[in-house]
Each structure stands twice: as structure tokens, then as C-alpha cells.
Amino acid sequence: MNSHVHPTDEDKGNGVELSTEEARSGATPHVTRYVLVWGLALVIIAFAIVLLSGMLST
């Protein structure tokens, strides 16, 4: 483990610095971007359906 304590944090009694990988403590499969893309696409499709149904009923 490559963590170390900052000299300025010794007075506080805490301050362990972790690397990015250690802080995450897990894998990052990049699923979030796919959820955001699909969510945005579905919102656009739903908006288009509502807009078209409003235009056709008028």
C-alpha cells in the first residue's frame, strides 16, 4: 500500500493519502456513460412522441 501521512496533517491526527485506485476500492467499468446516453435518448424519443401527438390532435 503506497499511502503516507502528510506532515501538515500530523497535528490533526488523520490525513492518510490514498491513490486513486485505493480510494475507489473497486473497478470502474464506465457503465455510467451508457446509462446517461440511453437515458438521454429515451427522453428525446418521449419528448418527440408527446410533441407529435400534440401536433396531430390539434
Buried (B, 14 or more C-beta within 10 A) or exposed (E): EEEEEEEEEEEEEEEEEEEEEEEEEEEEEEEEEEEEEEEEEEEEEEEEEEEEEEEEEE
